[in-house]
Structure formats: C-alpha cells, structure tokens
C-alpha cells in the first residue's frame, strides 16, 4: 500500500509540473478526462462484473447536457459540471432499471441498444447541432471569479476535479459497499444467500459509474469547448473497454495506464510513424496515422493473448510471485 501511495504521489507530481515540462495542457486535460472515464467503467466491470456496451451514452449525453446548460442557459462552469454529472446519473438509473435484471450478454446488448437510441436522439435533437456537434461552449468563470479561458488555470481546475473523482472511486472500492460489489462479482448466489439485495447494489454501482463517466464527459466539454456525435457513438464504448482491458481490469491504476496508451496512440500515432520512417527509411511507417484502429486492435489482440490481466495486472501478479518466492 505504501508503494502504491508513492506511485500515485509521483504521478500527481508529474501532472502538477507537466505544463512546465513542455506538455500541451489541453491534450493532457483530454487524457485526464478519458482516464476518469476508464476508471468509472472499471468500477462497473472490474469490481462488479457488469460489462456495459453503452457507457458512451453517459460520457456523450452528459457532454451535451453540460454544454447546453452553459451555452444556452448561461450556467457557470461548476453548475454545468454538476448538471452534466446529474444527467449521467439519471441516464444510468434509466438504463439500469431496464438492464440490471439481465445478466451476461443480454445485459450488455440492452445497454448497447439503449445507447444507440440516445445516439440517434442526439443526431436529430435541435440543440445538439446534429452532425456538426455543439460548438462554441464558453469556459466562463469558475465561482464567478476564476477565469478558465487561461489554459493553465483550466488545467489545474481539471486536475483537482479528476483527482477528487479518482479518490472517490478509491474510497468506494475500499468501503463495505465496495466489498459487497466484489462479492457479487465473484459469487452472486452466495451474496444473495448472505442476505444482500444484489439488484439494488448493482443498480447503485451502475448509477455511480454512469455519474462519474458523465462528469468526465462534462469536464471534456468545458475543456475543449464542444461536444460531438463521436462522444455518444458506440465506438467510444468500445474504446473504454479497450482502455480498461489493456491497462488491467480490476486494478486502480490499470485504467489510468490503459487510457494513456489508447489516447496517445489515437492522437500521436502519426507523429510516431513519421519518426520511425525517418529513423528506418521505410516510408510505410508514415501511413500509421491513418491506421489507428488497426494498430489499437493489434495491441488489444496482443494484450489478450500475452497479458490477460492487462499491463498493470501482470505487473502486480509478477510482484506477488516474487514476494512469494522471497518468503519461500
């Protein structure tokens, strides 16, 4: 636990100084939003055992709600974030009461179907901007006096929000409520025999996960100033599954690493390809930027075949084996 605390402390220190080390603040903020999104999803799948194919609905739906509340209603950023988060919780509750009584692939397919319904609503609703998306969402002033137009100020506000949300996830996982969720994942019939209302616990976990995903989407809208259909598209649900599995399902740090890997690949693969082409003299590497889906798919296949616990899961398992060998 102490080593984990040191690791998270170093990560936080790195994020604190990142803008002064040449990192582009807006890109790092986008990465933090997806890290929170992946952590929210991991709370549902990694600790409760519920595979949702519709989490893009919470990210994108809250992104639109927050953007509309700030742009059309003139709400301040903090109220916009709260409104988007509340919208994510409400969507999670609606999805949950319809899907939570099903298990396995049936649960997953219901969440996917509901998310696709929301996608078509966002496509045709007048306030979303349709295929053009919702543009020009102002950052405004936090609490009426902190100007978020400055990227550096916005960066540290976003960092505080994401760290607070991550600490909430940690607290939930290590609480009695979190222990019940783990018990449901491992053996639901046994949890029922012990007197727990597993449907209620799963619904609460689903709503909490949706709310945190909604916070990530709302924060993303405030940071970038827009929300688009790609936020609610089913591929975004696939991306968060990829982030979680690549990083390490059921680990706290896995989604953070997995989201960093996927987002960096999606945004920097073209630059990486150009560097490889310059070093090797092979022009084919320059086309990597056009093959993001193929490369991420290949990474997913490699992780499933070689690192079934994910990157962090394998590292933790290796540490445990070394510790056991040292005691022996």
Secondary structure, 3 states (H helix, E strand, C coil): CHHHHHHHHHHHHHHHHHHHHCCCHHHHHHHHHHHHHHHHHHHHHHHHCCCCCCCHHHHHHHHHHHHHHHHCCCCCHHHHHHHHHHHHHHHHHHHHHHHCCCCHHHHHHHHHHHHHHHHHHHHHCHHHCHHHCECCCCCCEECCCEECCCHHHHHHHHHHHHHHHHHHHHHHHCCHHHHHHHHHHHCHHHHHHCCCCHHHHHHHHHHHHHHHHHHHHHHHHHHHCCECHHHCCHHHHHHHHHHHHHHCCCCCCHHHHHHHHHHHHHHHHHHHHHHHHHHHCCHHHHHHHHCHHHHHHHHHHHHHHHCCCHHHHHHHHHHHHHHHHHHC
